[in-house]
Amino acid sequence: RGVRDNAAGAAVRVLAADGFAIAKDTDAGPALLAATLAALPIAEDFEEAAATYGGLVSVFADPGAARVLARWAPATVALFARVVGDEYAKAREGWPGKDGASKVVDA
């Protein structure tokens, strides 16, 4: 699963490279994003998480890429909701952060 996490991170970097050229390609962009979303969420290699999820946000923040990939926006938002929900549940249960403390902050 760690290799899959690395591959998903690499795929997002490819989507974002060279001014989002692949993401804007009407054939390659959607195919690569679909495969990437199928490999997510990150399950083992959490060092890939920030680059992968941040990269996805960047891809959709680019107007040209967002137009080409609009069909996958709902699936991408659902992925983010799942990841946030999972992380919140872990923190609620006392899942420790790097310093050993729970990361839930009550507003």
N, C-alpha and C positions, 0 to 999 in steps of 0.2 A: 504493500500500500504506500510506503514511503516513496517508491519510484514513481508511482502514479501521481502523488502530490508534486514531485519534482517536474514531471511531465506537464501537469496542469499549469504550474508556474511558468515553465518555459513557453507554453502555448500562449499564455497571456502576454508575455514579453514579445513574442512574435507578432501578436495582434497590434501591440502598441508601437512597435519599431518603425522607424523611418516615416514619422508623421502619420502613423496608423494606416500605412499603405495596404497591408493585408486586410485589416478590418474594413477598409473601404472597398475592397475588391468584392464584387457581387457574387462571385463563385467561391473564392477561398475563405473570405471572412465569415460568412454564415456557417460553412462547414466546420471550420476550426473552432468557432465559438460553441457550436452544438456539441462537438466532441469534448471540449474543455468543460462545459457545464455538466456533462455526463460523468466526468472524473471527479467532480467536486461534491461535497466539501472536503477540505483538507482533513486528513484523518490521523496522520502520524508526524509528518515533517512540518511542524508548526512554524519553523523558521521561514517557510515559503508563504505563510498566510498573509502577511502585510503586503508583500509584493504582488501576490496573486489577486487578493481582493481589492487592493488599491489600484492595481492595473486595470481590473474590470471597471472600476469607477471611472478611471481616466478614459478608457475606450468609449464608454457611453457619454462622457462629457464632451467628446469631440463631435460636433454636429454632423460631419460627413460620415463618420463611422456609425453614429447613432441612427442615421437614416437607413443605412444598409442593414444594421443589426436590430432594428426596432422590433421585429418579430420575437426576438429572444429577451426583450426587456422584462416582460412579466416573469419569465423563468429565472432571470438574474435577480430580480427583486425578491422572489420567493426563496432563492438560495440565501441571500443576505438575511432575510427574516429567520430562516432556519438556523443559520450560524449564530446570529445574535441570541435567539431563543435558547439554543444549546449552551452557549457561554453563560448566559444569565442563570440558567438552571444549575450549572456547575458551581457558579459563584454562590448562589443561594444555599446550596448544599455544603458550602464551606470548602469547595475545591480550592486549594491554595494557589496563589500566584507565586512568582519567583521568590518573594520574601516570606512565603508561608502564610500570608494573610489572605482572607477572602477579599475579593475585589468588588463586592456589591456595595453601592453607596445609595442609601435611601434618601430620596429627595424630600 
